[in-house]
Amino acid sequence: MYFFEWLMYDGRTKNDYEALTKDDKNTSNKKKPPIRTTQSVSKKITDNESLYDYNATYIDVRTPNDEKRGLITLIFGGGGAGLLWMLGIVLSYVVNDYSTGYKADQTPLEVVDYLFLATIPLIPIVSLFFYFKYVFFYLRLEAFTARRLIVRFNRITRKIYLLRPNHLGGIVALDWDTAEVCIDPKMSELDGTGGFVVLGWEKESNSVRDVHGNLKDDFEITFVGRPTRNASELLAFWEYIRRYMEDGPEAAPKPEKLIGKFPWPWRSFMAVWRLDRHFVKAPELWIFVIIYCLLAPLILVHACAHWISLLLCYEPKFPRSIENAGD
């Protein structure tokens, strides 16, 4: 779920910022500069079904990979559960044999048997040690962590707040006016397929602060919104956010439906199913419905892992200082 966010944060902490900016300047003539928050990019607007909350002070927006989860829980989580099960079985046999003094075939234990019983639990214990040292971190990309990442746009404080776990950068407050939007207003419709808004803040902008308001000497990048179907939808979605922040709620009205946060099991199934109502209007795409029906058993397994990963996570909340900001 948080794979790309983790790659971004991990790379940010390991790479030299000066070297990155130097390389960026050397290739600047090949790249189009990012646009500013004051620049309009579309005559249309859409909320892109990406809002968790909406009021006159702020909007809470999802990140692109919210529903992409379950496989890591199924593979890595299943492996960890298997090791714990193995340890439990081994310990039950060891305790039973030690307490009775006999093997399963009712023959008395000998010295070599006691040595064997003392060493055999080391196999799952050592395996679990390496699992927690090298594998468990990747499981935390979608389990035993925050259930979702939230990007809050507060039009009163003119701040963007990122709600993230500490291992993905933590909670930060960013200036709306210094944000750089990585969108090409002249992109082709195909370029916007599966796209999302990318916001960045340079290290020199001095606009990155932690949850306590202390200035952080670092740069920031965040991804915003559900992946779009084409460029028009992507540009209209950013225009919706921009107008809300610049012109107010009247210019970007409340969506008909907000995203629910409760982990209902059918939401996990629909997230894995991925085919929405738009397929009904395109008969040439009905073949995918047939394919998905044939893959139904695998989809159900994935959906169960998706739901379990949600149940293993906690619902994140902004600290009180941010919740009350702008009131």
C-alpha positions in Angstrom: 0.0 0.0 0.0 2.7 2.5 1.0 5.4 1.1 -1.2 6.0 4.3 -3.3 5.8 6.5 -0.3 8.3 4.3 1.5 10.6 4.4 -1.6 10.4 8.1 -1.7 11.1 8.6 2.1 13.8 5.9 2.1 15.5 7.5 -0.9 15.2 11.0 0.6 17.0 9.9 3.7 19.8 8.1 1.9 20.5 10.4 -1.1 22.4 13.6 -0.9 20.1 16.5 -1.6 22.7 18.8 -3.1 23.6 16.0 -5.6 20.0 15.5 -6.5 19.3 19.2 -7.1 22.6 19.5 -9.1 21.4 16.7 -11.4 18.0 18.3 -11.7 19.5 21.6 -12.8 21.7 19.8 -15.4 18.6 18.3 -16.9 16.2 21.3 -16.4 16.4 22.2 -20.1 14.8 18.8 -20.8 12.0 19.0 -18.2 9.1 21.3 -18.0 9.0 23.3 -14.8 6.3 22.5 -12.3 3.3 24.9 -12.1 2.3 27.0 -9.1 -0.8 26.8 -7.1 -2.2 30.1 -8.5 -2.2 28.8 -12.1 -5.5 27.5 -13.4 -5.2 24.2 -15.5 -8.8 23.4 -16.4 -12.2 25.0 -17.0 -13.9 22.0 -15.4 -13.6 20.6 -11.8 -14.1 17.2 -10.3 -13.6 15.8 -6.8 -12.5 12.5 -8.4 -14.2 10.6 -5.6 -11.1 11.3 -3.5 -12.4 13.2 -0.4 -12.7 11.8 3.1 -14.0 15.0 4.6 -15.2 18.4 3.5 -16.1 21.6 5.3 -15.6 25.3 5.0 -12.1 25.1 6.7 -10.5 22.1 5.1 -10.8 19.0 2.9 -9.2 15.7 3.6 -8.0 13.9 0.4 -6.8 10.3 -0.1 -3.6 9.1 -1.6 -3.3 7.0 -4.8 -2.6 3.6 -3.4 -5.2 3.4 -0.6 -6.9 0.3 -2.0 -3.8 -1.4 -3.3 -3.1 -3.8 -0.4 -3.5 -7.4 0.6 -0.8 -9.2 -1.3 2.0 -8.2 1.1 -0.3 -9.3 4.0 -1.0 -12.6 2.3 2.6 -13.4 1.5 4.7 -11.9 4.2 1.9 -12.0 6.9 1.2 -15.6 6.0 4.8 -16.5 6.3 5.1 -14.9 9.7 1.9 -16.7 10.9 3.3 -20.0 9.6 6.5 -19.5 11.7 4.5 -18.6 14.8 2.3 -21.7 14.2 5.5 -23.8 13.8 6.9 -22.4 17.1 3.7 -23.1 18.9 3.5 -26.7 17.7 7.2 -27.4 18.6 6.8 -25.9 22.1 3.7 -27.9 22.7 5.5 -31.1 21.9 8.6 -30.1 23.9 6.5 -29.2 27.0 4.4 -32.3 26.8 7.5 -34.6 26.5 9.4 -32.8 29.3 6.4 -32.9 31.6 5.7 -36.6 31.1 9.2 -37.9 30.6 8.1 -40.0 27.7 8.0 -39.8 23.9 4.8 -40.0 21.9 5.3 -43.8 21.6 5.5 -44.0 25.4 9.2 -44.9 25.5 11.2 -43.1 28.2 13.3 -40.0 27.2 17.1 -40.5 27.1 19.8 -37.9 27.4 20.0 -37.4 23.6 16.3 -36.8 23.5 16.5 -34.1 26.1 19.3 -32.4 24.1 17.2 -32.7 21.0 14.1 -31.2 22.7 16.2 -28.3 24.0 17.6 -27.4 20.6 14.7 -28.1 18.2 12.8 -24.9 19.2 15.8 -22.9 18.1 14.8 -23.5 14.4 11.6 -21.5 14.5 13.0 -19.0 17.0 15.9 -18.2 14.8 13.6 -18.0 11.8 11.4 -15.6 13.5 14.4 -13.5 14.5 15.4 -13.1 10.9 11.8 -12.6 9.9 11.3 -9.6 12.3 14.7 -8.2 11.4 14.5 -8.4 7.6 10.8 -9.0 6.6 8.5 -7.4 9.2 9.3 -3.9 8.0 7.8 -4.7 4.6 4.7 -6.1 6.2 4.2 -2.7 7.9 3.7 -1.1 4.5 0.1 -2.3 4.8 -0.4 -3.9 8.2 0.3 -2.9 11.8 0.4 0.7 10.7 -1.9 3.6 9.8 -4.9 2.4 7.8 -4.6 5.3 5.4 -2.5 8.4 4.5 -4.4 11.7 4.5 -3.5 15.0 2.8 -5.4 17.9 4.4 -5.8 21.2 2.6 -6.7 24.0 5.0 -7.8 27.1 3.2 -7.8 29.3 6.4 -4.2 28.6 7.5 -3.2 28.1 3.8 -1.4 24.9 4.9 -1.2 21.4 3.6 -0.9 18.8 6.4 0.4 15.3 5.7 -0.9 12.6 8.1 1.7 9.7 7.8 3.3 7.1 10.2 6.7 8.0 11.5 8.4 5.4 9.2 7.0 7.3 6.2 8.0 10.8 7.3 5.6 11.5 10.1 3.1 14.4 10.3 4.2 17.6 8.7 2.7 21.1 7.8 3.6 22.6 4.5 2.9 26.0 2.9 0.3 26.0 0.2 1.8 29.0 -1.6 5.3 27.4 -2.0 4.0 24.0 -3.3 5.1 23.0 -6.7 2.6 20.9 -8.7 4.1 18.3 -11.0 1.4 18.4 -13.7 1.7 19.2 -17.4 -1.4 21.2 -18.5 -0.7 20.2 -22.1 -0.4 16.4 -21.5 -2.2 14.0 -23.8 -5.3 12.2 -22.5 -3.3 8.9 -22.5 -0.6 10.5 -20.2 -3.3 11.1 -17.6 -4.3 7.4 -17.4 -3.6 6.1 -13.9 -2.2 9.5 -13.0 -2.4 11.5 -9.8 -1.3 14.8 -8.4 2.3 15.1 -7.2 3.1 18.1 -4.9 6.7 19.0 -3.9 8.5 21.5 -1.7 12.1 22.4 -2.2 14.5 22.4 0.7 15.3 26.0 0.2 11.6 27.1 0.5 11.8 26.8 4.4 8.1 25.7 4.4 8.4 22.2 5.9 7.5 22.0 9.6 6.8 19.1 11.9 3.7 18.6 14.0 5.1 20.9 16.7 5.7 23.7 14.2 9.5 23.3 14.2 11.2 24.0 10.9 12.6 20.9 9.2 15.6 21.3 7.0 14.3 18.9 4.3 12.3 18.7 1.1 9.0 17.0 0.8 6.9 15.2 -1.8 3.4 13.8 -1.6 0.9 12.1 -3.9 -2.7 13.1 -3.9 -6.0 11.6 -5.2 -7.4 8.5 -6.7 -5.6 7.5 -10.0 -7.5 9.1 -12.9 -8.7 7.7 -16.2 -7.3 10.4 -18.4 -5.6 13.8 -18.4 -8.9 15.8 -18.4 -9.9 14.1 -15.2 -6.5 14.7 -13.6 -6.4 18.4 -14.5 -10.0 18.9 -13.3 -9.3 17.2 -10.0 -6.3 19.5 -9.3 -8.4 22.5 -10.4 -11.0 21.4 -7.8 -8.4 21.5 -5.0 -6.9 24.7 -6.3 -10.2 26.6 -6.5 -11.2 25.4 -3.0 -8.0 26.8 -1.6 -7.9 30.0 -3.7 -11.6 30.9 -4.1 -13.4 29.0 -1.3 -16.1 26.3 -1.0 -18.4 28.1 -3.4 -16.0 27.5 -6.3 -15.5 23.8 -5.3 -18.8 22.5 -3.8 -19.0 19.5 -1.5 -19.1 16.1 -3.3 -22.3 14.1 -3.4 -20.5 11.3 -1.6 -17.5 11.2 0.6 -15.2 8.2 1.1 -16.2 6.1 4.1 -13.5 5.0 6.5 -15.0 2.0 8.3 -13.4 -1.3 7.0 -16.5 -3.0 5.7 -15.6 -6.4 4.1 -17.5 -5.6 0.9 -15.3 -2.6 0.4 -12.3 -4.8 0.3 -13.9 -7.0 -2.3 -14.8 -4.0 -4.5 -11.2 -2.6 -4.1 -9.8 -5.9 -5.4 -12.6 -6.4 -8.0 -11.7 -2.9 -9.4 -14.4 -2.9 -12.1 -16.7 0.0 -11.6 -20.0 1.2 -13.2 -18.2 2.7 -16.1 -17.6 -0.7 -17.6 -21.4 -1.1 -18.1 -21.3 1.9 -20.5 -18.5 0.3 -22.6 -19.5 -3.1 -24.1 -16.1 -3.6 -25.5 -14.7 -3.9 -22.0 -17.2 -6.6 -20.8 -14.6 -9.2 -21.6 -12.9 -8.1 -18.4 -16.0 -9.0 -16.4 -15.8 -12.6 -17.8 -12.1 -12.8 -16.9 -12.7 -11.5 -13.4 -15.5 -14.1 -12.9 -13.1 -16.9 -13.9 -10.6 -15.5 -11.4 -13.2 -15.2 -8.7 -11.5 -17.7 -6.2 -8.2 -15.8 -6.4 -10.0 -12.5 -6.1 -11.8 -13.7 -2.9 -8.5 -14.7 -1.4 -7.0 -11.4 -2.2 -10.1 -9.6 -0.8 -9.8 -11.5 2.5 -6.1 -10.5 2.8 -7.1 -6.9 1.9 -9.7 -6.9 4.7 -7.4 -8.5 7.2 -4.7 -5.9 6.5 -7.3 -3.2 7.3 -8.3 -4.9 10.5 -4.6 -5.1 11.6 -4.2 -1.3 11.1 -5.4 1.7 13.2 -7.4 4.7 12.1 -5.0 7.7 12.1 -6.0 11.1 13.5 -4.4 14.5 13.2 -3.2 16.0 16.5 -5.5 18.5 18.2 -3.3 21.4 17.1 -4.0 20.6 13.5 -7.7 19.6 14.1 -8.3 23.0 15.6 -6.2 25.0 13.1 -8.3 27.6 11.3 -11.3 27.4 13.6 
